[in-house]
């Protein structure tokens, strides 16, 4: 799974195709694919006063 995520980080155009359902990930369950796409869709705010 980690290799797949690293690959997708290098290929953002593939992530766009997955989001538009013009491509799929063979061997990855629909639940795993949804989790991957949700991770790319959500924006994580790294700045926080707790870390300062």
PDB file with SEQRES, HELIX, SHEET and CRYST1 records, atoms N, CA, C and O in Angstrom:
SEQRES   1 A   52  UNK UNK UNK UNK UNK UNK UNK UNK UNK UNK UNK UNK UNK          
SEQRES   2 A   52  UNK UNK UNK UNK UNK UNK UNK UNK UNK UNK UNK UNK UNK          
SEQRES   3 A   52  UNK UNK UNK UNK UNK UNK UNK UNK UNK UNK UNK UNK UNK          
SEQRES   4 A   52  UNK UNK UNK UNK UNK UNK UNK UNK UNK UNK UNK UNK UNK          
HELIX    1 AA1 UNK A    2  UNK A   10  1                                   9    
HELIX    2 AA2 UNK A   12  UNK A   19  1                                   8    
HELIX    3 AA3 UNK A   30  UNK A   41  1                                  12    
HELIX    4 AA4 UNK A   49  UNK A   51  5                                   3    
CRYST1    1.000    1.000    1.000  90.00  90.00  90.00 P 1           1          
ATOM      1  N   UNK A   1       0.836  -1.191   0.000  1.00  0.00           N  
ATOM      2  CA  UNK A   1       0.000   0.000   0.000  1.00  0.00           C  
ATOM      3  C   UNK A   1       0.875   1.246   0.000  1.00  0.00           C  
ATOM      4  O   UNK A   1       0.568   2.226  -0.680  1.00  0.00           O  
ATOM      5  N   UNK A   2       1.970   1.209   0.767  1.00  0.00           N  
ATOM      6  CA  UNK A   2       2.851   2.379   0.840  1.00  0.00           C  
ATOM      7  C   UNK A   2       3.458   2.675  -0.532  1.00  0.00           C  
ATOM      8  O   UNK A   2       3.579   3.838  -0.915  1.00  0.00           O  
ATOM      9  N   UNK A   3       3.836   1.646  -1.266  1.00  0.00           N  
ATOM     10  CA  UNK A   3       4.393   1.849  -2.608  1.00  0.00           C  
ATOM     11  C   UNK A   3       3.378   2.516  -3.524  1.00  0.00           C  
ATOM     12  O   UNK A   3       3.732   3.372  -4.335  1.00  0.00           O  
ATOM     13  N   UNK A   4       2.120   2.123  -3.395  1.00  0.00           N  
ATOM     14  CA  UNK A   4       1.059   2.709  -4.210  1.00  0.00           C  
ATOM     15  C   UNK A   4       0.906   4.192  -3.895  1.00  0.00           C  
ATOM     16  O   UNK A   4       0.785   5.011  -4.806  1.00  0.00           O  
ATOM     17  N   UNK A   5       0.909   4.538  -2.626  1.00  0.00           N  
ATOM     18  CA  UNK A   5       0.755   5.941  -2.228  1.00  0.00           C  
ATOM     19  C   UNK A   5       1.938   6.767  -2.720  1.00  0.00           C  
ATOM     20  O   UNK A   5       1.761   7.889  -3.195  1.00  0.00           O  
ATOM     21  N   UNK A   6       3.141   6.216  -2.607  1.00  0.00           N  
ATOM     22  CA  UNK A   6       4.322   6.922  -3.109  1.00  0.00           C  
ATOM     23  C   UNK A   6       4.229   7.123  -4.619  1.00  0.00           C  
ATOM     24  O   UNK A   6       4.605   8.177  -5.132  1.00  0.00           O  
ATOM     25  N   UNK A   7       3.737   6.131  -5.317  1.00  0.00           N  
ATOM     26  CA  UNK A   7       3.574   6.237  -6.772  1.00  0.00           C  
ATOM     27  C   UNK A   7       2.559   7.330  -7.110  1.00  0.00           C  
ATOM     28  O   UNK A   7       2.793   8.143  -8.004  1.00  0.00           O  
ATOM     29  N   UNK A   8       1.440   7.347  -6.400  1.00  0.00           N  
ATOM     30  CA  UNK A   8       0.405   8.350  -6.662  1.00  0.00           C  
ATOM     31  C   UNK A   8       0.901   9.761  -6.358  1.00  0.00           C  
ATOM     32  O   UNK A   8       0.481  10.716  -7.010  1.00  0.00           O  
ATOM     33  N   UNK A   9       1.780   9.901  -5.382  1.00  0.00           N  
ATOM     34  CA  UNK A   9       2.342  11.215  -5.079  1.00  0.00           C  
ATOM     35  C   UNK A   9       3.160  11.741  -6.248  1.00  0.00           C  
ATOM     36  O   UNK A   9       3.222  12.950  -6.472  1.00  0.00           O  
ATOM     37  N   UNK A  10       3.782  10.847  -6.985  1.00  0.00           N  
ATOM     38  CA  UNK A  10       4.581  11.240  -8.145  1.00  0.00           C  
ATOM     39  C   UNK A  10       3.729  11.453  -9.387  1.00  0.00           C  
ATOM     40  O   UNK A  10       4.187  12.063 -10.353  1.00  0.00           O  
ATOM     41  N   UNK A  11       2.493  10.958  -9.376  1.00  0.00           N  
ATOM     42  CA  UNK A  11       1.602  11.020 -10.536  1.00  0.00           C  
ATOM     43  C   UNK A  11       0.259  11.665 -10.166  1.00  0.00           C  
ATOM     44  O   UNK A  11      -0.757  10.971 -10.118  1.00  0.00           O  
ATOM     45  N   UNK A  12       0.236  12.971  -9.907  1.00  0.00           N  
ATOM     46  CA  UNK A  12      -1.025  13.603  -9.514  1.00  0.00           C  
ATOM     47  C   UNK A  12      -2.097  13.535 -10.600  1.00  0.00           C  
ATOM     48  O   UNK A  12      -3.288  13.603 -10.298  1.00  0.00           O  
ATOM     49  N   UNK A  13      -1.685  13.402 -11.854  1.00  0.00           N  
ATOM     50  CA  UNK A  13      -2.675  13.275 -12.918  1.00  0.00           C  
ATOM     51  C   UNK A  13      -3.457  11.969 -12.786  1.00  0.00           C  
ATOM     52  O   UNK A  13      -4.630  11.909 -13.155  1.00  0.00           O  
ATOM     53  N   UNK A  14      -2.822  10.936 -12.267  1.00  0.00           N  
ATOM     54  CA  UNK A  14      -3.512   9.668 -12.046  1.00  0.00           C  
ATOM     55  C   UNK A  14      -4.532   9.802 -10.920  1.00  0.00           C  
ATOM     56  O   UNK A  14      -5.608   9.208 -10.985  1.00  0.00           O  
ATOM     57  N   UNK A  15      -4.206  10.568  -9.903  1.00  0.00           N  
ATOM     58  CA  UNK A  15      -5.151  10.813  -8.815  1.00  0.00           C  
ATOM     59  C   UNK A  15      -6.402  11.496  -9.363  1.00  0.00           C  
ATOM     60  O   UNK A  15      -7.516  11.160  -8.961  1.00  0.00           O  
ATOM     61  N   UNK A  16      -6.229  12.437 -10.262  1.00  0.00           N  
ATOM     62  CA  UNK A  16      -7.365  13.128 -10.874  1.00  0.00           C  
ATOM     63  C   UNK A  16      -8.232  12.144 -11.658  1.00  0.00           C  
ATOM     64  O   UNK A  16      -9.459  12.222 -11.608  1.00  0.00           O  
ATOM     65  N   UNK A  17      -7.602  11.222 -12.380  1.00  0.00           N  
ATOM     66  CA  UNK A  17      -8.356  10.211 -13.124  1.00  0.00           C  
ATOM     67  C   UNK A  17      -9.119   9.283 -12.176  1.00  0.00           C  
ATOM     68  O   UNK A  17     -10.251   8.893 -12.465  1.00  0.00           O  
ATOM     69  N   UNK A  18      -8.512   8.936 -11.066  1.00  0.00           N  
ATOM     70  CA  UNK A  18      -9.191   8.095 -10.086  1.00  0.00           C  
ATOM     71  C   UNK A  18     -10.394   8.813  -9.484  1.00  0.00           C  
ATOM     72  O   UNK A  18     -11.453   8.215  -9.295  1.00  0.00           O  
ATOM     73  N   UNK A  19     -10.224  10.099  -9.183  1.00  0.00           N  
ATOM     74  CA  UNK A  19     -11.321  10.876  -8.608  1.00  0.00           C  
ATOM     75  C   UNK A  19     -12.494  10.997  -9.568  1.00  0.00           C  
ATOM     76  O   UNK A  19     -13.650  10.986  -9.146  1.00  0.00           O  
ATOM     77  N   UNK A  20     -12.199  11.112 -10.860  1.00  0.00           N  
ATOM     78  CA  UNK A  20     -13.259  11.236 -11.858  1.00  0.00           C  
ATOM     79  C   UNK A  20     -13.745   9.880 -12.349  1.00  0.00           C  
ATOM     80  O   UNK A  20     -14.559   9.812 -13.270  1.00  0.00           O  
ATOM     81  N   UNK A  21     -13.261   8.810 -11.752  1.00  0.00           N  
ATOM     82  CA  UNK A  21     -13.632   7.435 -12.063  1.00  0.00           C  
ATOM     83  C   UNK A  21     -13.330   7.050 -13.507  1.00  0.00           C  
ATOM     84  O   UNK A  21     -14.047   6.250 -14.109  1.00  0.00           O  
ATOM     85  N   UNK A  22     -12.266   7.623 -14.052  1.00  0.00           N  
ATOM     86  CA  UNK A  22     -11.810   7.265 -15.389  1.00  0.00           C  
ATOM     87  C   UNK A  22     -10.675   6.247 -15.324  1.00  0.00           C  
ATOM     88  O   UNK A  22     -10.170   5.795 -16.351  1.00  0.00           O  
ATOM     89  N   UNK A  23     -10.281   5.893 -14.087  1.00  0.00           N  
ATOM     90  CA  UNK A  23      -9.260   4.874 -13.861  1.00  0.00           C  
ATOM     91  C   UNK A  23      -9.604   4.168 -12.558  1.00  0.00           C  
ATOM     92  O   UNK A  23     -10.349   4.691 -11.730  1.00  0.00           O  
ATOM     93  N   UNK A  24      -9.052   2.981 -12.392  1.00  0.00           N  
ATOM     94  CA  UNK A  24      -9.263   2.256 -11.141  1.00  0.00           C  
ATOM     95  C   UNK A  24      -7.970   1.571 -10.745  1.00  0.00           C  
ATOM     96  O   UNK A  24      -7.046   1.438 -11.548  1.00  0.00           O  
ATOM     97  N   UNK A  25      -7.920   1.143  -9.512  1.00  0.00           N  
ATOM     98  CA  UNK A  25      -6.737   0.478  -8.992  1.00  0.00           C  
ATOM     99  C   UNK A  25      -7.026  -1.014  -8.875  1.00  0.00           C  
ATOM    100  O   UNK A  25      -7.792  -1.436  -8.009  1.00  0.00           O  
ATOM    101  N   UNK A  26      -6.421  -1.801  -9.738  1.00  0.00           N  
ATOM    102  CA  UNK A  26      -6.624  -3.247  -9.729  1.00  0.00           C  
ATOM    103  C   UNK A  26      -5.958  -3.829  -8.486  1.00  0.00           C  
ATOM    104  O   UNK A  26      -4.816  -3.496  -8.170  1.00  0.00           O  
ATOM    105  N   UNK A  27      -6.676  -4.692  -7.791  1.00  0.00           N  
ATOM    106  CA  UNK A  27      -6.141  -5.324  -6.593  1.00  0.00           C  
ATOM    107  C   UNK A  27      -6.364  -4.528  -5.330  1.00  0.00           C  
ATOM    108  O   UNK A  27      -5.972  -4.964  -4.247  1.00  0.00           O  
ATOM    109  N   UNK A  28      -6.995  -3.356  -5.446  1.00  0.00           N  
ATOM    110  CA  UNK A  28      -7.295  -2.513  -4.286  1.00  0.00           C  
ATOM    111  C   UNK A  28      -8.807  -2.516  -4.098  1.00  0.00           C  
ATOM    112  O   UNK A  28      -9.549  -2.240  -5.041  1.00  0.00           O  
ATOM    113  N   UNK A  29      -9.266  -2.820  -2.905  1.00  0.00           N  
ATOM    114  CA  UNK A  29     -10.707  -2.854  -2.661  1.00  0.00           C  
ATOM    115  C   UNK A  29     -11.303  -1.454  -2.803  1.00  0.00           C  
ATOM    116  O   UNK A  29     -10.596  -0.450  -2.723  1.00  0.00           O  
ATOM    117  N   UNK A  30     -12.602  -1.412  -3.011  1.00  0.00           N  
ATOM    118  CA  UNK A  30     -13.265  -0.114  -3.162  1.00  0.00           C  
ATOM    119  C   UNK A  30     -13.142   0.710  -1.883  1.00  0.00           C  
ATOM    120  O   UNK A  30     -13.069   1.938  -1.934  1.00  0.00           O  
ATOM    121  N   UNK A  31     -13.118   0.032  -0.737  1.00  0.00           N  
ATOM    122  CA  UNK A  31     -12.969   0.738   0.528  1.00  0.00           C  
ATOM    123  C   UNK A  31     -11.569   1.347   0.661  1.00  0.00           C  
ATOM    124  O   UNK A  31     -11.419   2.474   1.135  1.00  0.00           O  
ATOM    125  N   UNK A  32     -10.552   0.598   0.241  1.00  0.00           N  
ATOM    126  CA  UNK A  32      -9.184   1.112   0.280  1.00  0.00           C  
ATOM    127  C   UNK A  32      -9.011   2.265  -0.702  1.00  0.00           C  
ATOM    128  O   UNK A  32      -8.364   3.263  -0.388  1.00  0.00           O  
ATOM    129  N   UNK A  33      -9.594   2.123  -1.895  1.00  0.00           N  
ATOM    130  CA  UNK A  33      -9.491   3.185  -2.893  1.00  0.00           C  
ATOM    131  C   UNK A  33     -10.173   4.446  -2.388  1.00  0.00           C  
ATOM    132  O   UNK A  33      -9.658   5.548  -2.576  1.00  0.00           O  
ATOM    133  N   UNK A  34     -11.331   4.293  -1.745  1.00  0.00           N  
ATOM    134  CA  UNK A  34     -12.027   5.462  -1.199  1.00  0.00           C  
ATOM    135  C   UNK A  34     -11.174   6.135  -0.128  1.00  0.00           C  
ATOM    136  O   UNK A  34     -11.105   7.363  -0.073  1.00  0.00           O  
ATOM    137  N   UNK A  35     -10.526   5.343   0.720  1.00  0.00           N  
ATOM    138  CA  UNK A  35      -9.673   5.905   1.773  1.00  0.00           C  
ATOM    139  C   UNK A  35      -8.503   6.680   1.174  1.00  0.00           C  
ATOM    140  O   UNK A  35      -8.144   7.749   1.666  1.00  0.00           O  
ATOM    141  N   UNK A  36      -7.913   6.138   0.114  1.00  0.00           N  
ATOM    142  CA  UNK A  36      -6.792   6.814  -0.552  1.00  0.00           C  
ATOM    143  C   UNK A  36      -7.255   8.136  -1.140  1.00  0.00           C  
ATOM    144  O   UNK A  36      -6.601   9.163  -0.956  1.00  0.00           O  
ATOM    145  N   UNK A  37      -8.380   8.117  -1.846  1.00  0.00           N  
ATOM    146  CA  UNK A  37      -8.886   9.337  -2.473  1.00  0.00           C  
ATOM    147  C   UNK A  37      -9.336  10.354  -1.432  1.00  0.00           C  
ATOM    148  O   UNK A  37      -9.170  11.558  -1.629  1.00  0.00           O  
ATOM    149  N   UNK A  38      -9.905   9.879  -0.328  1.00  0.00           N  
ATOM    150  CA  UNK A  38     -10.297  10.796   0.749  1.00  0.00           C  
ATOM    151  C   UNK A  38      -9.068  11.492   1.323  1.00  0.00           C  
ATOM    152  O   UNK A  38      -9.115  12.677   1.656  1.00  0.00           O  
ATOM    153  N   UNK A  39      -7.981  10.757   1.435  1.00  0.00           N  
ATOM    154  CA  UNK A  39      -6.743  11.341   1.957  1.00  0.00           C  
ATOM    155  C   UNK A  39      -6.229  12.433   1.027  1.00  0.00           C  
ATOM    156  O   UNK A  39      -5.713  13.448   1.493  1.00  0.00           O  
ATOM    157  N   UNK A  40      -6.363  12.237  -0.273  1.00  0.00           N  
ATOM    158  CA  UNK A  40      -5.914  13.255  -1.221  1.00  0.00           C  
ATOM    159  C   UNK A  40      -6.898  14.424  -1.291  1.00  0.00           C  
ATOM    160  O   UNK A  40      -6.511  15.539  -1.641  1.00  0.00           O  
ATOM    161  N   UNK A  41      -8.156  14.177  -0.964  1.00  0.00           N  
ATOM    162  CA  UNK A  41      -9.167  15.234  -1.030  1.00  0.00           C  
ATOM    163  C   UNK A  41      -9.138  16.136   0.191  1.00  0.00           C  
ATOM    164  O   UNK A  41      -9.401  17.335   0.090  1.00  0.00           O  
ATOM    165  N   UNK A  42      -8.820  15.563   1.342  1.00  0.00           N  
ATOM    166  CA  UNK A  42      -8.832  16.367   2.559  1.00  0.00           C  
ATOM    167  C   UNK A  42      -7.542  17.163   2.657  1.00  0.00           C  
ATOM    168  O   UNK A  42      -6.475  16.708   2.245  1.00  0.00           O  
ATOM    169  N   UNK A  43      -7.662  18.339   3.200  1.00  0.00           N  
ATOM    170  CA  UNK A  43      -6.496  19.186   3.381  1.00  0.00           C  
ATOM    171  C   UNK A  43      -6.124  19.177   4.852  1.00  0.00           C  
ATOM    172  O   UNK A  43      -6.951  19.479   5.713  1.00  0.00           O  
ATOM    173  N   UNK A  44      -4.907  18.840   5.130  1.00  0.00           N  
ATOM    174  CA  UNK A  44      -4.433  18.804   6.498  1.00  0.00           C  
ATOM    175  C   UNK A  44      -3.722  20.112   6.795  1.00  0.00           C  
ATOM    176  O   UNK A  44      -2.808  20.514   6.076  1.00  0.00           O  
ATOM    177  N   UNK A  45      -4.144  20.758   7.843  1.00  0.00           N  
ATOM    178  CA  UNK A  45      -3.500  21.999   8.237  1.00  0.00           C  
ATOM    179  C   UNK A  45      -2.379  21.659   9.199  1.00  0.00           C  
ATOM    180  O   UNK A  45      -2.623  21.188  10.311  1.00  0.00           O  
ATOM    181  N   UNK A  46      -1.165  21.895   8.774  1.00  0.00           N  
ATOM    182  CA  UNK A  46      -0.009  21.536   9.581  1.00  0.00           C  
ATOM    183  C   UNK A  46       0.360  22.600  10.594  1.00  0.00           C  
ATOM    184  O   UNK A  46       1.081  22.324  11.553  1.00  0.00           O  
ATOM    185  N   UNK A  47      -0.127  23.814  10.389  1.00  0.00           N  
ATOM    186  CA  UNK A  47       0.197  24.876  11.314  1.00  0.00           C  
ATOM    187  C   UNK A  47      -0.798  24.859  12.458  1.00  0.00           C  
ATOM    188  O   UNK A  47      -2.010  24.887  12.245  1.00  0.00           O  
ATOM    189  N   UNK A  48      -0.286  24.812  13.645  1.00  0.00           N  
ATOM    190  CA  UNK A  48      -1.138  24.801  14.823  1.00  0.00           C  
ATOM    191  C   UNK A  48      -0.375  25.457  15.963  1.00  0.00           C  
ATOM    192  O   UNK A  48       0.848  25.342  16.047  1.00  0.00           O  
ATOM    193  N   UNK A  49      -1.085  26.134  16.825  1.00  0.00           N  
ATOM    194  CA  UNK A  49      -0.411  26.762  17.952  1.00  0.00           C  
ATOM    195  C   UNK A  49       0.088  25.737  18.943  1.00  0.00           C  
ATOM    196  O   UNK A  49       0.977  26.039  19.739  1.00  0.00           O  
ATOM    197  N   UNK A  50      -0.464  24.522  18.919  1.00  0.00           N  
ATOM    198  CA  UNK A  50      -0.009  23.471  19.825  1.00  0.00           C  
ATOM    199  C   UNK A  50       1.418  23.032  19.497  1.00  0.00           C  
ATOM    200  O   UNK A  50       2.120  22.517  20.367  1.00  0.00           O  
ATOM    201  N   UNK A  51       1.852  23.230  18.257  1.00  0.00           N  
ATOM    202  CA  UNK A  51       3.181  22.798  17.842  1.00  0.00           C  
ATOM    203  C   UNK A  51       4.222  23.902  18.008  1.00  0.00           C  
ATOM    204  O   UNK A  51       5.417  23.661  17.837  1.00  0.00           O  
ATOM    205  N   UNK A  52       3.785  25.075  18.330  1.00  0.00           N  
ATOM    206  CA  UNK A  52       4.718  26.188  18.453  1.00  0.00           C  
ATOM    207  C   UNK A  52       5.339  26.273  19.812  1.00  0.00           C  
ATOM    208  O   UNK A  52       6.149  27.165  20.066  1.00  0.00           O  
TER     209      UNK A  52                                                      
END                                                                             
